[in-house]
Amino acid sequence: MNQATEPILFYSGNFQCKKLVETTLNEEGYHVMSSSKLNDLPELKALSYFHLILFCPGADIKAEIQYLQEIKRFHPGESMPVIILDPAGEMENLEEFAFLDVQDYRSNAISKRAIRFAVDKQLQRRKVTLEREAELQRLRIEKNKKNALLEEVSLKAQESDRLKTAFLNNISHELRTPMNGILGFLEYLEDPQLEGDLKERFIKNIRVSSDRLLNTLQDLIEISEIEAGDLKVKFESVDIKSLIDFIYKLYLPRATAKGIHLSYHINLSDEHLKVWSDPNKLKGVLIHLLNNALKFTTKGQVTIQVQFNSGRLLMSVEDSGIGMNQNDIEMIYQHFVQIEEHLTRKYDGLGLGLSICEAYSRCLNGDLKIESEVDEGTKVSLSIPFISAKEEDHGAQNLPGQTIRFERAKVLLVDDDPINLQLLDKFLKDSVEHLETVRAKNGVEAVEYFKQSPDFDLILMDLKMPLMNGFEATQIIRQINQEVPIIAQTAYAMHQDKEKALQEGCNDYLSKPLNKTLFYRTLEKYLLKLKVS
């Protein structure tokens, strides 16, 4: 025990006792503050500075006992031990003494040895008491945290069940409502006497209900493909002007019928009008965004904008509709949460449009950004890497000899699918002059290979694998090496997959099926290009 760090308060109303105790404590090197008058003692709140109180009663025993009672009322138990040294043995004869919460009492002949023993014993007991209380407090905090976590998990489970129920109820509603319109008006059309405007109106109603039913089924098919990680991407040349013009003409009658001004602006130079991408995914994003914009806008305008900025193609749909608050924006990435009762009562549809757009944007290695204010409108922007369709047509996709060339690379390929490993190996052989590859079929092998040979120039990491997934493997590799580039590549194109991959330490992210040109453009960031002589 470091006695210099154990401050002791010593009060003595007895001169002989005072001299003996001070001599003993000074010899032992204790840090002591002494007082011979009750009025000179610190206030009760300030007593917490001391670890022990030594008390030698003097002539005014009644007042001294009263002071001790106040001390123990304010500092009960062994957190503030009190030792009474009473050479005359007068205090123990008083009735009040029986109710004093003191830890030790010494009377009659008091020796230095007895003082040392009593002091050391009480300081040690105080230390044990404080450690025990600290441990109990730690356990209480830990218990409270676990209880809070259990409560949070329980609430989330209840909320998930509630939202799933709402989701299923809404599906039933969205299937039965248009079907009711179709079947009901079909019965009227069986009447041979039905003709003229009334017949045309009934046919129009059937067409509207059919379109609504078809959109619902299409949304369900798309979201099921996303959930299963079964999205297919087919890259080809996309004429942006033709695409936007087609979408505009498709939605112009609907916008006009609602009294909404629909327009588009393409701010692209001729060299940026054709992009290498998936036309169906781009079209799907725009269709879902326009469906939402026209659904939630009752007056004003809806605008489609396309522009090029810093190597990326930006496509946005902006409306003057009801808007969303920040909580709603954050919630659209969670399953089922976009299905809110207060919205589904007022507006038709499953509310899956933005979730589908988010998944499509990941397939295209893009980002979806939402800006919105309640009652002001919403702007949703899709940003994708710009790959010129002209470049793709003339080289990288069909002529391997004209792809981007790299000088040398040692690459760790990690994927549980042998066909994917062969494809990655072929991509690399077509582009790297001096290539060495090592193949791992799960995260465990990847970590072991890296430990054995940490001089890899690049790691291509699949995320979903048996034994150990790509997230865990990346985390472990990052504990060994913070510098080696790791590119995640996966068939799961969900927002949280990319975010988690980057958080765990991946430098980049590619969605399967891999686009060859985008693959090489990504490698270009991390490998040394071959010098052309």
C-alpha positions as CSV (number, residue, x, y, z in Angstrom):
1,M,0.0,0.0,0.0
2,N,1.3,3.5,-0.9
3,Q,0.7,5.3,2.4
4,A,1.5,8.7,0.9
5,T,-1.7,8.4,-1.2
6,E,-3.9,7.5,1.8
7,P,-4.9,10.9,3.3
8,I,-6.0,10.6,7.0
9,L,-7.9,13.1,9.1
10,F,-6.8,13.1,12.7
11,Y,-8.7,14.8,15.5
12,S,-7.5,14.8,19.1
13,G,-8.9,16.6,22.1
14,N,-6.3,14.7,24.2
15,F,-2.7,16.1,24.1
16,Q,-1.0,12.7,25.1
17,C,-3.0,10.8,22.5
18,K,-2.3,13.5,19.9
19,K,1.5,13.2,20.4
20,L,1.5,9.4,20.2
21,V,-0.6,9.1,17.1
22,E,1.1,11.9,15.2
23,T,4.5,10.3,16.0
24,T,3.4,6.9,14.8
25,L,1.7,8.1,11.6
26,N,4.7,10.3,10.7
27,E,7.1,7.4,11.2
28,E,5.0,5.3,8.8
29,G,4.8,8.0,6.2
30,Y,1.1,8.6,6.2
31,H,-0.3,11.8,4.7
32,V,-2.0,13.3,7.8
33,M,-4.1,16.4,8.4
34,S,-4.5,17.1,12.2
35,S,-6.8,19.3,14.2
36,S,-7.4,19.8,17.9
37,K,-10.6,21.8,17.6
38,L,-14.0,20.6,16.2
39,N,-14.6,24.0,14.6
40,D,-11.4,23.6,12.6
41,L,-12.4,20.3,11.0
42,P,-13.5,20.3,7.3
43,E,-17.1,20.5,6.3
44,L,-18.9,17.2,6.0
45,K,-18.9,17.3,2.1
46,A,-15.2,17.9,2.1
47,L,-14.5,14.8,4.2
48,S,-14.8,12.5,1.1
49,Y,-11.2,13.6,0.3
50,F,-10.0,11.5,3.3
51,H,-9.6,7.7,3.4
52,L,-9.7,7.3,7.1
53,I,-10.7,9.3,10.3
54,L,-8.8,8.9,13.6
55,F,-10.6,10.3,16.5
56,C,-9.2,10.9,20.1
57,P,-12.0,12.3,22.3
58,G,-11.2,15.1,24.7
59,A,-13.1,17.0,27.3
60,D,-16.3,17.8,25.3
61,I,-17.3,14.2,24.6
62,K,-21.0,15.0,24.0
63,A,-20.1,17.4,21.2
64,E,-17.6,15.0,19.7
65,I,-20.1,12.2,19.6
66,Q,-22.6,14.5,17.9
67,Y,-19.9,15.3,15.3
68,L,-19.2,11.6,14.7
69,Q,-22.9,11.0,14.3
70,E,-23.0,13.7,11.6
71,I,-20.0,12.2,9.9
72,K,-21.5,8.7,9.7
73,R,-24.9,10.0,8.6
74,F,-23.2,11.7,5.7
75,H,-20.6,9.0,5.0
76,P,-22.1,5.6,6.2
77,G,-20.4,2.3,6.4
78,E,-16.8,1.4,5.4
79,S,-16.5,3.9,2.6
80,M,-15.3,6.3,5.4
81,P,-13.9,4.2,8.2
82,V,-13.6,5.8,11.7
83,I,-11.2,4.6,14.4
84,I,-11.7,5.9,17.9
85,L,-8.7,6.0,20.2
86,D,-10.0,6.5,23.8
87,P,-7.1,6.0,26.3
88,A,-9.4,6.9,29.3
89,G,-12.2,4.6,28.1
90,E,-14.8,7.3,28.8
91,M,-16.7,7.2,25.6
92,E,-17.9,3.6,25.7
93,N,-19.8,4.3,28.9
94,L,-22.1,6.7,27.2
95,E,-25.5,5.6,25.9
96,E,-25.0,7.3,22.5
97,F,-21.8,5.3,21.9
98,A,-23.8,2.1,21.2
99,F,-25.4,3.7,18.1
100,L,-22.2,5.0,16.6
101,D,-21.3,3.4,13.2
102,V,-17.5,3.3,13.9
103,Q,-15.3,0.6,12.5
104,D,-12.8,0.3,15.4
105,Y,-12.6,1.3,19.0
106,R,-9.4,1.2,21.1
107,S,-9.3,2.1,24.9
108,N,-6.9,2.0,27.8
109,A,-3.3,1.4,26.9
110,I,-2.7,2.2,23.2
111,S,0.6,1.4,21.6
112,K,2.2,2.4,18.3
113,R,1.8,-1.2,17.1
114,A,-1.9,-1.1,17.9
115,I,-2.3,2.1,16.0
116,R,-0.5,0.9,12.9
117,F,-2.5,-2.4,12.9
118,A,-5.8,-0.6,13.2
119,V,-5.0,2.0,10.5
120,D,-3.7,-0.6,8.0
121,K,-6.6,-2.9,8.6
122,Q,-9.3,-0.2,8.1
123,L,-7.6,1.2,4.9
124,Q,-7.4,-2.3,3.5
125,R,-11.1,-3.0,4.3
126,R,-12.0,0.3,2.7
127,K,-10.2,-0.6,-0.5
128,V,-11.9,-4.0,-0.7
129,T,-15.3,-2.3,0.0
130,L,-14.8,0.3,-2.8
131,E,-13.6,-2.4,-5.2
132,R,-16.7,-4.5,-4.4
133,E,-19.0,-1.5,-4.9
134,A,-17.3,-0.6,-8.2
135,E,-17.8,-4.2,-9.4
136,L,-21.4,-4.2,-8.3
137,Q,-21.9,-0.9,-10.1
138,R,-20.2,-2.3,-13.3
139,L,-22.5,-5.3,-13.1
140,R,-25.6,-3.1,-12.6
141,I,-24.6,-0.9,-15.7
142,E,-23.9,-4.1,-17.7
143,K,-27.3,-5.5,-16.7
144,N,-29.1,-2.3,-17.6
145,K,-27.4,-2.2,-21.0
146,K,-28.4,-5.8,-21.6
147,N,-31.9,-5.1,-20.5
148,A,-32.0,-2.0,-22.8
149,L,-30.6,-4.1,-25.7
150,L,-33.2,-6.9,-25.1
151,E,-35.9,-4.3,-25.0
152,E,-34.6,-2.7,-28.2
153,V,-34.4,-6.1,-30.0
154,S,-37.9,-6.9,-28.7
155,L,-39.3,-3.6,-30.0
156,K,-37.6,-4.1,-33.4
157,A,-39.0,-7.6,-33.6
158,Q,-42.5,-6.3,-32.8
159,E,-42.1,-3.5,-35.3
160,S,-40.8,-5.9,-38.0
161,D,-43.9,-8.2,-37.4
162,R,-46.2,-5.2,-37.5
163,L,-44.7,-3.9,-40.8
164,K,-44.7,-7.3,-42.4
165,T,-48.3,-7.7,-41.5
166,A,-49.0,-4.2,-43.0
167,F,-47.0,-5.3,-46.1
168,L,-49.0,-8.4,-46.6
169,N,-52.3,-6.6,-46.0
170,N,-51.3,-4.0,-48.5
171,I,-50.4,-6.7,-51.1
172,S,-53.8,-8.1,-50.6
173,H,-55.4,-4.7,-51.1
174,E,-53.3,-3.9,-54.2
175,L,-54.2,-7.2,-55.8
176,R,-57.9,-7.3,-54.9
177,T,-58.7,-3.6,-55.7
178,P,-57.8,-3.6,-59.4
179,M,-59.0,-7.1,-59.8
180,N,-62.4,-6.0,-58.5
181,G,-62.5,-3.2,-61.1
182,I,-61.5,-5.6,-63.9
183,L,-64.0,-8.3,-63.0
184,G,-66.8,-5.9,-62.2
185,F,-66.7,-3.9,-65.4
186,L,-66.1,-7.1,-67.5
187,E,-69.6,-8.2,-66.3
188,Y,-71.1,-5.0,-67.6
189,L,-69.3,-5.5,-71.0
190,E,-71.1,-8.8,-71.4
191,D,-74.3,-6.8,-71.8
192,P,-74.9,-6.6,-75.6
193,Q,-76.9,-3.4,-75.2
194,L,-74.0,-1.6,-73.7
195,E,-72.5,0.9,-76.2
196,G,-71.2,4.4,-76.8
197,D,-69.4,6.5,-74.3
198,L,-70.4,4.3,-71.4
199,K,-68.8,1.3,-73.0
200,E,-65.6,3.3,-73.7
201,R,-65.5,4.5,-70.1
202,F,-65.8,0.9,-68.8
203,I,-63.0,-0.3,-71.1
204,K,-60.8,2.6,-69.9
205,N,-61.5,1.6,-66.3
206,I,-60.5,-2.0,-67.0
207,R,-57.3,-0.7,-68.7
208,V,-56.4,1.5,-65.7
209,S,-57.1,-1.4,-63.3
210,S,-55.0,-3.8,-65.4
211,D,-52.1,-1.4,-65.5
212,R,-52.3,-1.0,-61.7
213,L,-52.3,-4.8,-61.2
214,L,-49.5,-5.2,-63.7
215,N,-47.4,-2.6,-61.8
216,T,-48.0,-4.3,-58.5
217,L,-47.0,-7.7,-59.9
218,Q,-43.9,-6.2,-61.5
219,D,-42.8,-4.6,-58.2
220,L,-43.2,-7.9,-56.4
221,I,-41.1,-9.7,-59.0
222,E,-38.4,-7.1,-58.8
223,I,-38.3,-6.9,-55.0
224,S,-38.2,-10.8,-54.8
225,E,-35.2,-10.8,-57.3
226,I,-33.5,-8.2,-55.2
227,E,-34.1,-10.1,-51.9
228,A,-32.8,-13.3,-53.5
229,G,-29.7,-11.6,-54.9
230,D,-30.7,-12.7,-58.4
231,L,-30.6,-9.4,-60.2
232,K,-29.2,-9.7,-63.7
233,V,-27.3,-6.8,-65.4
234,K,-26.7,-6.6,-69.1
235,F,-24.4,-3.8,-70.2
236,E,-24.8,-2.3,-73.7
237,S,-24.8,1.0,-75.5
238,V,-27.5,3.4,-74.2
239,D,-28.6,6.5,-76.1
240,I,-29.4,8.9,-73.3
241,K,-31.5,11.3,-75.5
242,S,-33.6,8.4,-76.9
243,L,-34.1,6.9,-73.4
244,I,-35.2,10.2,-71.8
245,D,-37.4,11.1,-74.8
246,F,-39.1,7.7,-74.6
247,I,-39.8,8.1,-70.8
248,Y,-41.1,11.6,-71.3
249,K,-43.6,10.6,-74.0
250,L,-44.6,7.6,-71.9
251,Y,-45.6,9.8,-68.9
252,L,-46.7,13.0,-70.6
253,P,-50.4,11.9,-70.9
254,R,-50.5,11.0,-67.3
255,A,-48.9,14.3,-66.2
256,T,-51.2,16.3,-68.4
257,A,-54.3,14.5,-67.1
258,K,-53.3,15.6,-63.5
259,G,-52.5,19.1,-64.6
260,I,-48.8,18.7,-63.9
261,H,-46.1,20.3,-66.1
262,L,-43.6,17.5,-67.2
263,S,-40.3,18.6,-68.8
264,Y,-36.8,17.3,-69.3
265,H,-33.4,18.9,-69.7
266,I,-30.3,17.1,-71.1
267,N,-27.1,19.1,-70.5
268,L,-24.7,16.8,-72.2
269,S,-22.1,17.2,-74.9
270,D,-22.2,14.9,-78.0
271,E,-19.4,12.7,-76.5
272,H,-21.5,12.0,-73.4
273,L,-24.8,11.2,-75.1
274,K,-24.0,7.5,-75.3
275,V,-23.1,5.5,-72.2
276,W,-22.2,1.9,-71.6
277,S,-24.7,0.7,-69.0
278,D,-27.8,-1.4,-68.5
279,P,-30.7,0.3,-70.4
280,N,-33.4,-1.7,-68.5
281,K,-32.1,-0.8,-65.1
282,L,-31.8,2.9,-66.1
283,K,-35.3,2.8,-67.5
284,G,-36.5,1.0,-64.4
285,V,-35.1,3.7,-62.1
286,L,-36.6,6.5,-64.1
287,I,-40.0,4.8,-64.3
288,H,-40.1,4.2,-60.5
289,L,-39.0,7.8,-59.8
290,L,-41.6,9.3,-62.2
291,N,-44.3,7.0,-60.7
292,N,-43.6,8.4,-57.3
293,A,-43.2,12.0,-58.5
294,L,-46.5,12.0,-60.3
295,K,-48.3,10.0,-57.5
296,F,-47.3,12.4,-54.7
297,T,-47.6,15.6,-56.7
298,T,-51.0,17.2,-57.1
299,K,-50.0,20.5,-58.7
300,G,-46.8,22.2,-60.1
301,Q,-44.2,20.4,-62.1
302,V,-42.0,17.3,-62.5
303,T,-38.6,17.8,-64.1
304,I,-36.1,15.2,-65.5
305,Q,-32.5,16.4,-65.7
306,V,-29.4,14.7,-67.1
307,Q,-25.9,16.1,-66.8
308,F,-22.2,15.1,-66.7
309,N,-20.0,15.9,-63.7
310,S,-16.5,14.7,-62.7
311,G,-16.6,11.5,-64.7
312,R,-20.1,10.6,-63.6
313,L,-23.5,10.7,-65.3
314,L,-26.2,12.3,-63.1
315,M,-29.9,11.7,-63.8
316,S,-32.5,13.2,-61.5
317,V,-36.3,13.5,-61.1
318,E,-37.5,16.6,-59.2
319,D,-41.1,17.3,-58.2
320,S,-43.1,19.9,-56.3
321,G,-45.1,17.3,-54.3
322,I,-45.7,16.5,-50.6
323,G,-42.0,15.8,-49.9
324,M,-40.5,13.7,-47.0
325,N,-38.8,14.4,-43.7
326,Q,-35.4,13.1,-42.9
327,N,-36.7,10.1,-40.9
328,D,-38.7,8.9,-43.9
329,I,-35.6,9.2,-46.2
330,E,-33.5,7.1,-43.9
331,M,-36.3,4.5,-43.5
332,I,-36.6,3.7,-47.2
333,Y,-33.5,1.4,-47.1
334,Q,-35.1,-0.8,-44.4
335,H,-37.3,-3.8,-45.4
336,F,-41.0,-3.2,-45.1
337,V,-40.6,0.1,-43.4
338,Q,-41.5,2.0,-46.6
339,I,-45.0,0.5,-46.2
340,E,-46.6,3.0,-43.8
341,E,-50.3,2.8,-43.1
342,H,-51.0,6.5,-43.3
343,L,-49.5,6.6,-46.8
344,T,-51.0,3.4,-48.1
345,R,-54.5,4.5,-47.1
346,K,-54.2,7.7,-49.2
347,Y,-52.1,6.5,-52.1
348,D,-52.1,3.3,-54.1
349,G,-49.1,1.1,-54.7
350,L,-46.8,-1.0,-52.5
351,G,-44.3,1.8,-51.8
352,L,-41.3,-0.3,-53.0
353,G,-40.2,2.0,-55.8
354,L,-37.3,3.7,-54.0
355,S,-36.0,0.4,-52.6
356,I,-36.0,-1.0,-56.1
357,C,-34.2,2.1,-57.4
358,E,-31.6,1.8,-54.7
359,A,-30.9,-1.8,-55.6
360,Y,-30.7,-1.0,-59.3
361,S,-28.2,1.9,-58.6
362,R,-25.9,-0.6,-56.8
363,C,-26.0,-3.0,-59.7
364,L,-24.8,-0.1,-61.9
365,N,-22.1,0.8,-59.3
366,G,-23.9,4.0,-58.7
367,D,-25.4,6.0,-55.9
368,L,-28.9,7.2,-55.2
369,K,-29.3,10.5,-53.4
370,I,-32.6,11.9,-52.0
371,E,-33.2,15.5,-51.1
372,S,-36.6,16.4,-49.8
373,E,-38.6,18.8,-47.6
374,V,-42.1,18.3,-46.4
375,D,-44.6,20.3,-48.6
376,E,-41.7,21.5,-50.8
377,G,-41.0,18.5,-53.0
378,T,-38.4,15.8,-53.6
379,K,-35.4,15.4,-55.8
380,V,-34.0,12.0,-56.4
381,S,-30.6,11.7,-58.2
382,L,-28.9,8.7,-59.7
383,S,-25.1,9.0,-60.2
384,I,-23.3,6.3,-62.2
385,P,-19.7,6.1,-63.5
386,F,-19.6,7.4,-67.1
387,I,-18.2,4.8,-69.5
388,S,-18.3,5.9,-73.1
389,A,-20.2,3.5,-75.3
390,K,-17.9,4.5,-78.1
391,E,-14.9,3.2,-76.2
392,E,-16.7,0.0,-75.3
393,D,-17.8,-0.6,-78.9
394,H,-14.3,-0.1,-80.2
395,G,-12.3,-2.1,-77.7
396,A,-12.5,-3.2,-74.2
397,Q,-15.5,-5.5,-74.4
398,N,-14.8,-7.4,-77.5
399,L,-11.1,-7.0,-78.2
400,P,-9.1,-8.1,-75.2
401,G,-5.9,-7.1,-76.8
402,Q,-6.9,-3.5,-76.6
403,T,-7.9,-3.4,-72.9
404,I,-6.1,-1.3,-70.3
405,R,-2.7,-2.9,-69.7
406,F,-1.0,-3.2,-66.4
407,E,2.7,-3.9,-65.8
408,R,2.7,-6.6,-63.0
409,A,0.5,-7.7,-60.2
410,K,0.2,-10.4,-57.5
411,V,-3.5,-10.9,-56.9
412,L,-5.4,-12.9,-54.3
413,L,-8.7,-14.1,-55.8
414,V,-11.3,-15.0,-53.2
415,D,-14.6,-16.6,-54.3
416,D,-16.5,-19.8,-53.5
417,D,-17.6,-20.2,-57.2
418,P,-14.9,-21.8,-59.4
419,I,-16.4,-20.3,-62.5
420,N,-16.2,-16.8,-61.1
421,L,-12.5,-17.5,-60.1
422,Q,-11.8,-18.6,-63.7
423,L,-13.5,-15.4,-65.1
424,L,-11.5,-13.2,-62.7
425,D,-8.3,-15.0,-63.7
426,K,-9.1,-14.5,-67.4
427,F,-9.9,-10.8,-66.9
428,L,-6.5,-10.3,-65.2
429,K,-4.5,-12.4,-67.7
430,D,-6.0,-10.2,-70.5
431,S,-4.7,-7.0,-68.8
432,V,-1.6,-7.8,-66.7
433,E,1.7,-8.3,-68.3
434,H,3.4,-10.2,-65.4
435,L,0.6,-11.8,-63.4
436,E,0.7,-14.1,-60.3
437,T,-2.7,-15.2,-58.8
438,V,-3.6,-17.2,-55.7
439,R,-7.1,-18.6,-55.4
440,A,-9.0,-19.0,-52.1
441,K,-12.5,-20.4,-52.0
442,N,-13.5,-18.9,-48.6
443,G,-12.5,-16.3,-46.1
444,V,-10.5,-18.7,-43.9
445,E,-8.2,-19.7,-46.8
446,A,-7.9,-16.0,-47.9
447,V,-6.7,-15.0,-44.4
448,E,-4.2,-17.9,-44.2
449,Y,-2.8,-17.2,-47.7
450,F,-2.4,-13.5,-46.8
451,K,-0.6,-14.4,-43.5
452,Q,1.8,-16.7,-45.4
453,S,2.5,-14.1,-48.1
454,P,1.4,-10.6,-47.3
455,D,3.0,-9.1,-50.5
456,F,-0.1,-9.1,-52.6
457,D,-0.7,-6.0,-54.8
458,L,-4.5,-6.5,-54.8
459,I,-7.3,-8.6,-53.3
460,L,-10.6,-9.3,-55.1
461,M,-13.0,-10.4,-52.3
462,D,-16.3,-12.0,-52.7
463,L,-18.6,-11.2,-49.7
464,K,-20.9,-14.2,-49.4
465,M,-18.9,-17.4,-48.8
466,P,-19.0,-20.5,-46.5
467,L,-17.0,-20.8,-43.3
468,M,-16.0,-17.1,-43.2
469,N,-17.6,-14.4,-45.3
470,G,-15.8,-11.6,-47.1
471,F,-16.7,-9.0,-44.4
472,E,-15.0,-11.0,-41.7
473,A,-12.0,-11.9,-43.8
474,T,-11.5,-8.2,-44.8
475,Q,-11.7,-7.2,-41.1
476,I,-8.9,-9.7,-40.1
477,I,-6.7,-8.8,-43.1
478,R,-7.0,-5.1,-42.2
479,Q,-5.6,-5.9,-38.7
480,I,-2.5,-7.3,-40.4
481,N,-2.2,-4.7,-43.3
482,Q,-3.9,-1.4,-43.7
483,E,-2.5,-0.6,-47.2
484,V,-3.3,-3.6,-49.5
485,P,-6.2,-2.6,-51.9
486,I,-9.3,-4.8,-51.3
487,I,-12.1,-4.7,-53.9
488,A,-15.4,-6.3,-52.8
489,Q,-17.4,-8.1,-55.5
490,T,-20.7,-9.7,-54.9
491,A,-24.1,-10.7,-56.5
492,Y,-25.9,-8.9,-53.6
493,A,-26.5,-5.3,-54.8
494,M,-28.1,-3.9,-51.6
495,H,-27.2,-0.5,-50.2
496,Q,-26.1,-2.0,-46.8
497,D,-23.7,-4.5,-48.5
498,K,-21.7,-1.7,-50.1
499,E,-21.7,0.4,-47.0
500,K,-20.7,-2.5,-44.7
501,A,-17.9,-3.5,-47.2
502,L,-16.4,0.0,-47.1
503,Q,-16.8,0.2,-43.3
504,E,-15.0,-3.1,-42.8
505,G,-12.0,-1.9,-44.9
506,C,-12.7,-2.5,-48.6
507,N,-11.4,0.2,-50.9
508,D,-13.9,-0.4,-53.7
509,Y,-17.0,-2.3,-54.6
510,L,-18.1,-4.1,-57.8
511,S,-21.5,-5.7,-58.4
512,K,-21.9,-9.0,-60.2
513,P,-22.2,-9.7,-63.1
514,L,-19.0,-7.8,-63.6
515,N,-18.7,-5.3,-66.4
516,K,-15.3,-5.7,-68.0
517,T,-14.5,-2.1,-68.7
518,L,-15.7,-1.0,-65.2
519,F,-13.5,-3.8,-63.8
520,Y,-10.4,-2.4,-65.6
521,R,-11.3,1.2,-64.7
522,T,-11.4,0.1,-61.0
523,L,-8.1,-1.8,-61.3
524,E,-6.6,1.4,-62.8
525,K,-6.8,3.1,-59.4
526,Y,-4.7,0.5,-57.7
527,L,-2.3,-1.2,-60.3
528,L,0.6,0.3,-62.2
529,K,-0.2,0.8,-65.9
530,L,2.1,-0.7,-68.5
531,K,4.2,2.0,-70.2
532,V,3.7,2.1,-74.0
533,S,6.9,2.6,-75.9
